[in-house]
């Protein structure tokens, strides 16, 4: 399996991690919870420990928001945590262009452009979390502290219960 930019970034930083590969179902995007819920189910991991990476347009800037797949993203909370006023989900094409990853495989690690990153505060209660490894069907398990340090993220309550 070829290393993704996310895996290469972890290797360069000397950060311990575990790769979790699975057979991705192309129809997963249409199901409740989408790609992240698929990963949690297939890997048999608590959905509160599997985090999705979403790009949000906050005022004039793109922001990376990382929250549990079991939750919905609170756009107002993301705007506040990023120091902005207005937030909306980013255009998928802009998200792919900025990160270098395809939707459903966007990792918070190894992105083409360094963006402001906000990780839901619930991640601090988990010794390790899983995030996309940079392609559909690949998750990376790593310590929350390492993710926060490598992405220079802010921890903030940006998730609401439910899909």
Backbone as a ProteinNet text record, in pm:
[ID]
protein_1_A
[PRIMARY]
XXXXXXXXXXXXXXXXXXXXXXXXXXXXXXXXXXXXXXXXXXXXXXXXXXXXXXXXXXXXXXXXXXXXXXXXXXXXXXXXXXXXXXXXXXXXXXXXXXXXXXXXXXXXXXXXXXXXXXXXXXXXXXXXXXXXXXXXXXXXXXXXXXXXXXXXXXXXXXXXXXX
[TERTIARY]
84.9	0	88.7	64.6	143.5	109.5	212.3	192.7	125.5	30.9	-37.4	42.6	13.4	80.9	62.1	-52	-75.6	20.7	37.8	129	272.5	309.6	445.3	470.6	368.9	384.2	408.6	337.5	357.5	495.6	538.7	671.6	780.9	768.7	867.5	874.2	758.1	751.9	791.2	804.5	840.2	730.3	606.3	490.6	440.8	415.3	360.2	213.4	177.1	40.4	14.3	-113.2	-154.3	-245.3	-217	-303.4	-413.9	-533.5	-650.1	-708.8	-679	-732.9	-857.5	-951.4	-1074.3	-1125.8	-1211.6	-1272.7	-1384.2	-1361.3	-1457.1	-1574.7	-1696.4	-1818.9	-1849.2	-1846	-1872.5	-2008.7	-2103.5	-2234.7	-2240.8	-2131.4	-2130.8	-2166.3	-2131.6	-2157.7	-2305.6	-2389.8	-2534.1	-2599.2	-2528.2	-2584.3	-2571.7	-2653.5	-2647.9	-2507.4	-2450.6	-2317	-2205.8	-2238.2	-2143.1	-2019	-1908.6	-1782.8	-1733.8	-1746.9	-1698.4	-1773.5	-1904.8	-1984.5	-1949.1	-1919.5	-1875.8	-1747	-1650	-1521.6	-1542.2	-1622.5	-1646.4	-1708.2	-1807.6	-1876.6	-1784.8	-1715.9	-1631	-1513.4	-1457.3	-1341.6	-1381.9	-1511.6	-1558.5	-1509.7	-1504	-1454.8	-1571.3	-1573.9	-1675.7	-1677.3	-1793.5	-1800.6	-1759.2	-1756.1	-1708.9	-1557	-1487	-1340.1	-1295.7	-1390.1	-1358.4	-1399.7	-1304.2	-1328.6	-1326.8	-1422.2	-1429.4	-1362.5	-1309.6	-1242.9	-1329.2	-1375.2	-1462.8	-1398.8	-1417.1	-1368.4	-1484.5	-1459.2	-1561.5	-1509.8	-1597.4	-1565.4	-1605.1	-1507.6	-1533.8	-1493.8	-1593.8	-1574.6	-1503.1	-1380.6	-1312.4	-1207.5	-1200.3	-1094.5	-1149.5	-1072.3	-1104.9	-1047.2	-1125.3	-1086.7	-1112.7	-1022	-1038.1	-1107.6	-1218.8	-1292.3	-1289.9	-1250.4	-1237.3	-1329.7	-1430.6	-1526.7	-1568.1	-1623.3	-1663.2	-1766	-1757.6	-1852.9	-1992.5	-2002.4	-2132.3	-2206.3	-2143.7	-2199.1	-2215.9	-2286.5	-2298.8	-2204.2	-2154.5	-2068.2	-2153.3	-2116	-2184.2	-2109.9	-2165.2	-2097.4	-2077.4	-2173.6	-2160.4	-2043.2	-2027.5	-1916.2	-1782	-1778.7	-1655.1	-1617.6	-1716.1	-1689	-1631.3	-1693.1	-1644.5	-1503.8	-1477.8	-1345.8	-1238.3	-1278.4	-1183.4	-1173.4	-1248.4	-1244.3	-1321.9	-1417.2	-1496.4	-1640.3	-1718.1	-1858.7	-1951.9	-1919.9	-2011.1	-1939.9	-2009.6	-1949.4	-2048.9	-1997.4	-2075.8	-1982.9	-2041.1	-1958.3	-1889	-1763.4	-1686.2	-1733.9	-1715.9	-1743.9	-1651.2	-1706.3	-1622.1	-1501.3	-1518.5	-1407.4	-1298.6	-1337.5	-1240	-1169.8	-1244.7	-1186	-1082.2	-1115.2	-1021.4	-898.5	-918.9	-807.4	-713.1	-768.4	-687	-610.6	-675.1	-613.7	-530.4	-566	-499.7	-561	-669.4	-739.3	-878.2	-937.3	-1074.3	-1171.4	-1290.4	-1394.5	-1417.9	-1428.1	-1441.2	-1306.8	-1199.8	-1064.9	-977.6	-1039.3	-961.9	-907.4	-777.4	-710.6	-674.9	-674.5	-627.7	-474.9	-408.7	-262.3	-214.8	-102	-39.9	-113.8	-189.5	-262.6	-167.5	-207.1	-124	-101.9	-206.5	-197.2	-221.1	-145.2	-163.9	-282.1	-388.4	-508.9	-530.8	-603	-645.8	-723.3	-689	-753.1	-814	-937.9	-1008.5	-1055.2	-1017.5	-1055.5	-1156.7	-1264.7	-1365.8	-1302.6	-1341.9	-1285.5	-1303	-1400.8	-1421.9	-1300.9	-1219.3	-1100.5	-1005.2	-1006.4	-916.5	-950.4	-1070.3	-1109.7	-1068.3	-1012.6	-972.8	-820.4	-763.2	-617.7	-572.1	-651.3	-624.7	-756.8	-745.1	-860.3	-820.5	-919.6	-894.4	-939.2	-855.3	-887.1	-857.2	-906.6	-880.8	-731	-690	-550.4	-513.8	-607.8	-578.1	-636.3	-714.6	-790.5	-906.7	-1009	-1123.5	-1076.4	-1118	-1078.3	-950.2	-901.7	-780.1	-795.6	-786.5	-787.4	-655.2	-618.6	-497	-539.4	-489.3	-511	-385.6	-405.3	-293.1	-339.3	-243.9	-276.5	-334.6	-436.4	-499	-396.1	-309.4	-207	-117.6	-84.5	-0.1	-73.3	-202.1	-279.5	-284.7	-313.7	-323.7	-190	-82.2	50.7	89	69.4	111.7	30.1	-94.3	-179.9	-189	-122.6	-130.4	-277.1	-353.2	-498.4	-535.9	-655.5	-721.8	-827.2	-837.7	-946.5	-1062.5	-1181.1	-1299.4	-1424.3	-1531	-1655	-1725.9	-1705.9	-1762.2	-1861	-1893.9	-1983.5	-2113.7	-2220.7	-2351.6	-2392.6	-2469	-2511.6	-2593.1	-2579.3	-2656.9	-2585.9	-2631.1	-2567.5	-2607.8
-118.7	0	124.1	215.2	337.6	430.9	493.9	587.4	715.1	763	888.6	1003.6	1128.1	1241.4	1243	1196.4	1191.8	1094.8	978.5	877.9	929.1	990.1	1044.8	1154.1	1236.2	1342.6	1283.1	1175.9	1110	1045.9	983.3	921.4	1026.6	1139.7	1247.9	1299.9	1306.8	1360.2	1256.2	1130.7	1025.7	993.4	1014.2	993.3	849.6	781.5	646.2	649.8	553.5	545.5	402.2	372.6	243.2	268.1	200.4	210.9	107.1	147.6	58.7	67.6	-31.3	-34.7	-122.8	-87.1	-166.1	-151.1	-244.2	-238.1	-134.4	-25.1	85.4	51	79.5	62.5	194.7	200.3	324.6	387	309	362.3	421.5	419.6	465.7	612.5	694.9	838.4	867.9	785.1	808.2	757.9	683.8	627.1	727.3	709.5	797.1	792.6	908.9	916.6	909.7	871.9	874.1	789.2	839	765	731.8	825.2	804.1	693.9	692.1	586.6	450.9	449.3	325.3	276.3	365.1	327.4	271.7	339.9	294.3	155.4	134	4.8	-107	-82.9	-186.8	-219.8	-118	-140.4	-185	-175.8	-215.5	-122.5	6.7	107	197.7	237	329.4	454.6	492.2	610.4	740.6	742.2	861.5	875.4	768.6	772.5	786.8	777	793.8	936.1	1013.3	1154.4	1181.6	1263.9	1303.3	1438.9	1461.7	1587.6	1661.5	1778.8	1859.7	1995.4	2050.1	2183.7	2280.8	2391.4	2492.3	2626.4	2699.6	2836	2927.6	2985.8	3080.4	3217.8	3303.8	3433.6	3409.4	3457.7	3441.6	3330.5	3251.1	3150.5	3009	2912.9	2772.9	2730.2	2651.5	2600.9	2451.3	2375.6	2231.6	2206.3	2133.6	2097.4	1945.2	1896.4	1752.3	1717.2	1632.6	1598.8	1452	1396.4	1254.8	1227.4	1108.4	1071.8	1052.9	1037.3	1019.4	1151.9	1261.5	1395.2	1476.3	1587.8	1688.3	1802.1	1867.8	1982.8	2105.3	2180	2304.3	2418.6	2464.7	2567.3	2697.8	2733.2	2855.3	2843.4	2725.3	2701.9	2704.7	2650.9	2654.6	2799	2878	3019.4	3089.2	3067.5	3130.7	3085.5	2955.8	2902.6	2953.2	2982.7	3032.2	3184.9	3249.4	3394.8	3463	3392.2	3448.7	3471.2	3519.5	3548.2	3448.5	3412.2	3333.8	3209.3	3094.4	2970.7	2891.9	2824.6	2735.2	2623	2509.7	2400.5	2448.2	2413	2452.9	2376.8	2437.6	2372.6	2251	2132.8	2012.9	2027.3	2096.4	2114.4	2200.2	2304.8	2389.1	2309.8	2223.4	2141	2046.3	1983.4	1890.5	1962.9	2078.6	2156.4	2201.8	2247	2298.2	2189.3	2073.8	1967.7	1870	1850.6	1749.5	1611.3	1602.7	1475.5	1479.8	1360.6	1353.5	1352.8	1405.9	1404.6	1259.4	1238.4	1103.4	1043.9	1111.7	1066.9	1181.9	1294.3	1410.6	1385.4	1393	1376.6	1515.1	1530.8	1657.4	1669.3	1559.2	1553.8	1555.6	1619.7	1614.1	1688.8	1789.5	1866.3	1955.4	1989.2	2073.4	2211.3	2268.8	2402	2388.8	2461.2	2461.4	2552.1	2494.2	2569.6	2568.7	2667	2665.6	2537.2	2466.2	2338.4	2343.5	2297.1	2290.8	2148	2089.6	1953.4	1959.9	1883.1	1883.7	1845.8	1917.1	1898.1	1756.5	1682.6	1545.5	1456.5	1494	1414.5	1405	1505.9	1507.7	1398.6	1342.2	1235.2	1096.6	1090.6	962.9	954	842.8	830.3	828.3	763.4	766.3	787.3	846.6	863.4	816	794.8	757	870.2	903.9	1004.5	944.2	1007	956.5	953.6	848.5	832.9	895.3	963.6	1031.7	964.4	860.2	799.3	722.3	701.8	624.3	482.4	428.9	293.5	286.2	399	399.6	500	450.4	537.2	523.2	630.3	633.8	650.7	564.4	578.1	640.4	748.8	817	885.5	926.4	998.3	1134.7	1172.8	1303.2	1413.9	1407.4	1511.2	1524.8	1411.2	1417	1484.3	1452.3	1516.9	1667.7	1707.5	1850.2	1919.8	1857.9	1918.5	1929.1	1821.7	1821.3	1915	1937.8	2026.3	2166.2	2186	2312.7	2348.8	2247.2	2262.1	2327.1	2378.6	2427.3	2324.2	2292.1	2206.4	2296.4	2267.8	2348.8	2261.1	2291.7	2215.3	2255.8	2176.3	2211.4	2106.1	2007.9	1899.7	1902.1	1858.5	1840.7	1695.2	1639.8	1500.2	1477.2	1357.5	1318.7	1349.2	1281.6	1300.3	1432.1
0	0	0	-91.8	-101.7	13.7	68.4	179.5	129.3	205.2	173.1	233.6	194.3	257.8	410.7	458.9	603.9	671.4	613.5	669	662.8	552	539.8	642.8	670.2	770.5	909.2	941.6	1071	1079	971.5	968.9	986.8	915.8	928.4	1071.4	1137.7	1274.4	1379.1	1337.1	1432	1531.5	1489.3	1575.9	1562.9	1675.2	1665.5	1619.5	1536.3	1485.5	1441.6	1421	1368.1	1249.4	1138.6	1021.3	1030	991.7	986.7	846.3	763.4	626.8	624.7	539	524.7	383.2	343.8	211.4	213.6	144	139.7	48.3	94.9	16.5	-53.7	-186.1	-258.4	-226	-175.6	-140.2	-0.2	72.1	211.9	227.6	129.8	140.9	155.9	97.3	99.6	228.1	309.3	432.2	546.9	649.2	767.5	826	847.9	904.9	802.4	678.6	568.8	588	534.3	533.6	674.5	765.4	901.7	974	957.8	1020.8	961.5	832.1	768.3	833.6	851.2	911.1	1051.5	1133.1	1270.5	1271.1	1185.3	1181.4	1133	1022.1	964.4	1056.3	1121.9	1208.7	1349.1	1381	1513.3	1623.6	1592.2	1686.2	1727.4	1853.1	1903.5	1815.5	1759.8	1672.9	1741.4	1874.3	1945	1936.5	1894	1879.8	1734.7	1641.5	1500.1	1462	1412.7	1385	1235.3	1191.4	1050.9	1034.6	917.5	884.9	784.7	823.9	739.4	715	596.9	569.5	573.3	640.7	664	613.6	547.9	506	621.5	688.5	796.9	745.3	729.6	666.7	533.1	515.2	386.2	387.1	493.8	506	519.9	470.6	493.4	628.6	700.8	832.2	833.3	895.6	911.2	1044.4	1041.2	1163	1175.2	1292.9	1316	1432.6	1405.6	1510.7	1499.5	1607.2	1604.5	1495.2	1435.2	1330.9	1387.8	1519.3	1584.3	1603.4	1563.3	1590	1462.3	1479.1	1373.6	1408	1307.4	1327.5	1358	1460.7	1497.8	1428.7	1317.5	1238	1314.5	1395.7	1474.9	1573.2	1632.6	1725.4	1652	1530.2	1451.3	1420.6	1379	1349.5	1472.2	1587.6	1709.8	1746.5	1735.5	1770	1673.9	1550	1450.2	1451.6	1539.7	1548	1437.4	1378.5	1270	1310.4	1215.5	1242.7	1174.5	1050.4	970	918	923.7	875.3	792.3	691.2	606.1	560.9	526.9	475.6	348.1	334.4	216.7	93.9	-19.9	-146.2	-157.6	-191.9	-200.2	-293.4	-405.5	-498.5	-433.6	-361.5	-291.8	-182.2	-113.3	-7.1	-65.9	-176.1	-239.7	-292.1	-352.6	-408.1	-297	-186.3	-76.8	-2.6	16	96.9	16.1	-110.5	-191.2	-175.1	-101.8	-77.9	-139.3	-161.8	-211.7	-93.2	-115	-12.5	29.9	159.4	213	249.7	211	243.1	289.3	325.2	368.4	509.1	520.3	649	703.7	836.1	891.6	883.3	848	840.9	696.2	670.9	539.2	429.8	466.6	365.8	286.2	163.3	76.2	137.2	195.2	256	405.3	483.8	629.3	662.1	718	751.6	902.2	950.3	1089.5	1112.9	1220.5	1250.5	1389.4	1398.8	1527.3	1546.8	1659.3	1693.3	1806.3	1794.2	1900.4	2033.2	2137.3	2270.7	2323.8	2274	2321.2	2292.4	2195.7	2162.5	2280.7	2367	2482.9	2583.7	2574.7	2668.1	2618.4	2497.2	2437	2431.6	2476.3	2465.6	2319.5	2232.8	2089.5	2016	1896.9	1809.2	1670.1	1584.8	1446.2	1356.3	1259.5	1158.6	1021.6	918.9	784.6	758	689.3	653.9	520.9	457.5	332.5	209.6	231.6	122	183.3	104.9	151.8	181	295.9	332.4	413.1	462.7	544.4	657.9	779.7	897.5	971.1	1040.2	1121.6	1266.7	1353.2	1497.2	1556.9	1631	1693.9	1820.3	1902	2025.9	1990.7	2065.1	2043.2	2053.9	2153.9	2172	2049.3	1985.6	1866.2	1750.4	1733.1	1627	1649.7	1772.2	1803.8	1779.3	1821.6	1805.2	1657.6	1580.7	1440.7	1352.4	1387	1307	1367.5	1482.7	1556.2	1581.6	1620.3	1635.7	1768.6	1769.7	1889.5	1926.9	2055.5	2103.3	2143.2	2092.4	2123.6	2106.2	2179	2161.6	2032.2	1927.2	1795.8	1744.3	1828.3	1784.4	1860.9	1795.3	1856.6	1837.5	1933.6	1919.1	1791.8	1735.6	1617.4	1488.2	1382.1	1249.9	1193.4
[MASK]
+++++++++++++++++++++++++++++++++++++++++++++++++++++++++++++++++++++++++++++++++++++++++++++++++++++++++++++++++++++++++++++++++++++++++++++++++++++++++++++++++++

